[in-house]
Amino acid sequence: MRISTTQIFQNGIDTLQRNQQQLNRTQLQLSTGKRILSPSDDPSGAVQSLQFRSGIERVEQYQRNGTMLEQRLNFSETVLTSVADGLQRVRELALQGNNATQTNETRGFIAGEIRQALDELLQLANSRDANGEYIFAGNDSLTQPFAKTTDGVSFAGDAVQRSLQVSSVRQIQAGDSGKRVFMDIPNGNGSFVVLDGKENGDEVNKGTGVVSSTAFSGEWPGDFTVEFFEDVDGELMYLIPDPEDPDSPLLGPQSFQSGQPIVYAPEDGDFSIQFTIEGRPADGDSFRVIQAEGQDLFRTYSELADALAQPVSGASDQARLNNAVNRALVDLDQGLGRLLDVRASLGSRLQAVENQNRINEDQLLQLRSTLSEIEDLDYAEAISRFNLQQTALQAAQQTYVQIQRLSLFNFL
Amino acid sequence: MLGIGTSGLQAFQRALATTSHNISNATTEGYSRQRVELSARPPERAGNSFLGAGVQVSAVTRIADQFVESQLRSATSASQQHSVFHGYAKRVDSLLAEADSGLSPGLRRFFGAVQDVANDPTSNTARQVLLSEAESLVDRFRFLDQRLGEQRDLVNGQIASTVDEINSLAEALARVNTDIVTALGRGGTPNDLLDQRDTLVRALAERVNLTTTEQEDGALNVFIGNGQNLVLGSRSNPLVARSLGEDPAQLDVGFGQSSPIDISRLITGGRLGALLEVRGSVLDVAQNSLGRTAIGLAEAFNEQHRMGRDLDGITGRDFFQVAQPEVLPSKQSLVPPTVTISDAGLLGTGDFRLVAVDNGEGDGGLDWQLRGVPGGQRIGDPSTVGLEIDTDDISGAVAGDSFLIRPTRTAASQIATVIDDPQAVAAAAEGGNVGDNSNALALGALQEDRFLAGGTSTLEGSYNTLIAEVGTRTRQAEIASQAQARLLAQAQAQRESISGVNLDEEAANLLRFQQAYQAAAQVVSVTSTLFDTLLSAVRR
């Protein structure tokens, strides 16, 4: 083919241009370390890399959420450990106070210590985290949840506690509401409580009857009273009067034997109530059997302290004290049980967060390595390409200069 | 014999002059080499035989091939189109996906901040950070839209200047046509004028795809679009660049001076074709798509936010503010319909035109037809494209009037945050307390919720789709532009191969004609010697 002089120049320049473009591109790739310089280099790769980047940031955010959650759960756990320690101490004090060797004075000291423990418990229940949120206030976290009132301690918080997102599909509750931790703890054996004395509280028992083990099954029939009296022979009897019809009691009259269980399980009823009274109730003493209800830990503490603070003179006072302390011990155990439940649940949540963190960690590693595969440059390949392109450009430059020298006019 | 010798001298002088002309124009753009065609003069009769009478210049021809030339022209149009398109597309491409300026990082940080509020709903800091991130995200939308708008302005400016260039080239072409027709009328071929004309046509072809036909008198007619005669003999018909549709800011290409008809759709190839295509298929789509993401974000976030409760216990308000669809009437006097977005999840990236047609009942009543732009496909029920159009509001319309409806075009430029008080972030669910984060969790979940594009795409996904679309178009344009550049180089090589000057060849010709000239001079000298011999013989 015939070739024009312009063409010779143009071809040379075109080749130089092309080589320079390629070299420049490789140089850019090498300096950025990226295979894809703009989405058009590899549209699907570019979008994929955006998706992976987004995935990485999301997982990183979940990690942040997880750390936050872990802090909160750990803090709750620390506070609840202190609460449990305090509870154990109060339990020991109750046992001590129950001991017949104690004097009114020493019992007074014990009562004082329990009142202190109550203040401590109140403080712990009003714990605040680093952000100033009350950790046991549920979602009403900026209001102090527990406050002393004339009638004990009231809860002003929220029963609902927020959850945090630790993966795209998993939310974990960040703590527990004080309502569950400190309030609404069942008392007695969880079904009923036996109180000594009459309902109005003024008329106390004069005997030495102390309630011990209790048992219940079936449907609660309604609260009732067990009344003791001496019959004409002077034998101690008991009966459960029917408030509707005083002439035909629900149970008894039966003769009383200390330590013998009192069983109230009529054949036509669908329940069985059983408890034991030790000692000897006096004529006219009564014991009220009432259905258990939620009680707060604060009340348990304060009632225990009140009972211990009351001076004891004589066997019937001792029996009353024993009854009160026994009830408190059961209630304390209930509180301890609730605390164990909450802490177990906290522990399992902490475990779950840790597991999730590990999963997230693995996921991050995987996402990052895939992202790198998509967008990072294969340096070995790029460097050898760079060398090749450099050589090509040099060759083009040299041949261009050589060709330009050739002209017939040089010989004219 | 003297005559023969002189004819040779004259002919070779012309040949040398032409060779010099070629050498001088070796680098002139569009120059076609010329060649002196020599032929023997008609012989003289001498008895039974013919005696040669020397040489004559029969023509100075221009070595050119009209087929190759027209190939070069179409290659030029195509190559220009693809390379200009690629240039603009690449800019949009990098703009959208740039790690620092793209939308994705902003979206991710915003939703990260939402989750931080969920982690700690009572923290004023977390709420403040969320508001700042929302502000950055909104800025990001506006920034991207503004950059796209700048590209649009640039494209519009280029359309105007390209149309001006086309007009002046067409005018020059018409003048050259006149000169050529005159020259041809006088006899002989005006080689350099023809070169000039080819160069002008090629310059036109760089700007717009065209077809040519040559008239019998030698004038060249140039047609563009689907047969609009840009140049007809010695007359050129200028194009106009101005708004011919509903949008006063959009430059269209019109043909005809007094009442121009819009031929934008018909223009293909060249720079003008590329500019129109970039505007329609890259910038429109990109701005609409960005707007759609903005609307999707605002509507979904607002909806969820309104379900919540803020730190002061007040029901959540709108978090973002977003523009209503843009409605542009074909006549300023028209009262437009009320267009609202009924379902952001159904929005696409196209625009619509609401056209008034006679209802055919002879009572002058109008039917309103909704059509897609571009494409023109009929849309029966606006709610299928996420819109609600109340045509009852329209007044002053007659058949043929129309409204251009752009549901998402301006959304990205006008999105704003409404909430500036950190307390007003509704992190709690309705009825929840200050520490409740349920609504913040629900807001955070929107990040991965596929509620756009008919429930197939997340917010980030819809933006990624745009990146992929523009990226693919850019990639295609790059490949096409490389291929067209090669085709153009080939066409140029072919033209150069035929019409280009080769200096070595001219040097050889120079030698050849010089020698021939010297030989012819020798003939004259010998003739003169012969004459002298004869004279001296007579004198004796």
Contacts between the chains, C-beta under 8 A, distances in Angstrom:
chain1	res1	chain2	res2	distance
A	1	B	497	5.3
A	2	B	497	5.0
A	2	B	498	7.4
A	2	B	502	6.9
A	3	B	496	7.3
A	3	B	497	6.4
A	3	B	500	7.7
A	3	B	502	6.6
A	4	B	33	7.9
A	4	B	496	4.3
A	4	B	497	6.9
A	4	B	499	7.8
A	4	B	500	2.4
A	4	B	501	5.7
A	4	B	502	5.0
A	5	B	26	5.5
A	5	B	500	7.2
A	5	B	501	6.0
A	5	B	502	5.4
A	5	B	503	4.5
A	5	B	504	7.6
A	6	B	26	7.0
A	6	B	27	6.3
A	6	B	496	6.0
A	6	B	500	5.3
A	6	B	501	7.1
A	7	B	492	7.9
A	7	B	493	6.1
A	7	B	496	4.2
A	7	B	497	7.2
A	7	B	500	5.7
A	10	B	492	7.5
A	10	B	496	7.7
A	14	B	489	6.7
A	38	B	90	6.7
A	38	B	93	5.3
A	38	B	94	4.6
A	38	B	97	6.6
A	38	B	471	7.7
A	38	B	474	7.6
A	39	B	93	5.4
A	39	B	94	7.8
A	39	B	96	7.2
A	39	B	97	4.4
A	39	B	467	5.4
A	39	B	468	7.4
A	39	B	470	7.1
A	39	B	471	3.4
A	39	B	474	7.3
A	40	B	89	7.4
A	40	B	90	6.4
A	40	B	93	4.9
A	40	B	470	7.9
A	40	B	471	4.9
A	40	B	472	7.7
A	40	B	474	3.5
A	40	B	475	4.4
A	40	B	478	6.1
A	41	B	475	7.5
A	42	B	471	8.0
A	42	B	475	7.9
A	43	B	467	7.5
A	43	B	468	5.0
A	43	B	471	3.3
A	43	B	472	4.5
A	43	B	474	7.9
A	43	B	475	5.8
A	44	B	468	6.7
A	46	B	97	5.9
A	46	B	467	6.5
A	46	B	468	7.6
A	46	B	471	5.7
A	47	B	464	4.8
A	47	B	465	7.9
A	47	B	467	5.7
A	47	B	468	4.6
A	47	B	471	7.3
A	50	B	97	7.2
A	50	B	102	7.9
A	50	B	104	5.4
A	50	B	460	7.7
A	50	B	464	5.5
A	50	B	467	6.8
A	51	B	460	7.9
A	51	B	464	6.6
A	53	B	104	7.1
A	54	B	104	6.2
A	54	B	108	5.8
A	54	B	460	5.6
A	57	B	108	4.6
A	57	B	112	6.8
A	58	B	108	7.4
A	58	B	447	7.3
A	58	B	448	7.6
A	61	B	111	7.7
A	61	B	112	4.8
A	61	B	115	5.3
A	64	B	112	7.9
A	64	B	115	7.7
A	64	B	116	7.3
A	64	B	119	7.5
A	65	B	115	6.0
A	65	B	118	7.6
A	65	B	119	5.5
A	68	B	119	4.5
A	68	B	120	7.0
A	69	B	119	7.6
A	131	B	120	5.9
A	131	B	122	6.6
A	131	B	123	5.4
A	132	B	122	7.7
A	133	B	120	8.0
A	133	B	122	5.5
A	133	B	435	6.3
A	137	B	435	6.9
A	138	B	433	6.8
A	138	B	435	6.8
A	139	B	428	7.0
A	139	B	432	5.7
A	139	B	433	3.7
A	139	B	434	6.8
A	139	B	435	3.9
A	139	B	436	3.9
A	140	B	433	3.9
A	140	B	434	6.4
A	140	B	435	6.3
A	141	B	122	5.7
A	141	B	433	7.2
A	141	B	434	6.1
A	141	B	435	3.1
A	142	B	122	5.6
A	142	B	434	5.1
A	142	B	435	7.1
A	143	B	434	8.0
A	158	B	433	4.5
A	158	B	435	7.1
A	158	B	436	7.6
A	160	B	432	7.2
A	160	B	433	7.5
A	160	B	436	6.7
A	161	B	435	7.9
A	162	B	118	7.8
A	162	B	121	6.9
A	162	B	435	5.9
A	162	B	436	5.7
A	162	B	437	4.3
A	162	B	438	7.1
A	163	B	437	7.5
A	163	B	441	7.2
A	164	B	118	6.7
A	164	B	119	5.6
A	164	B	437	7.5
A	165	B	115	6.3
A	165	B	118	6.4
A	165	B	441	5.8
A	165	B	444	6.3
A	165	B	445	8.0
A	168	B	448	5.9
A	171	B	441	6.8
A	407	B	503	6.2
A	407	B	504	6.6
A	407	B	507	7.5
A	408	B	503	7.2
A	408	B	504	4.4
A	408	B	507	3.8
A	408	B	508	6.5
A	409	B	503	6.7
A	409	B	507	5.3
A	412	B	507	6.3
A	412	B	510	7.5
A	412	B	511	7.3
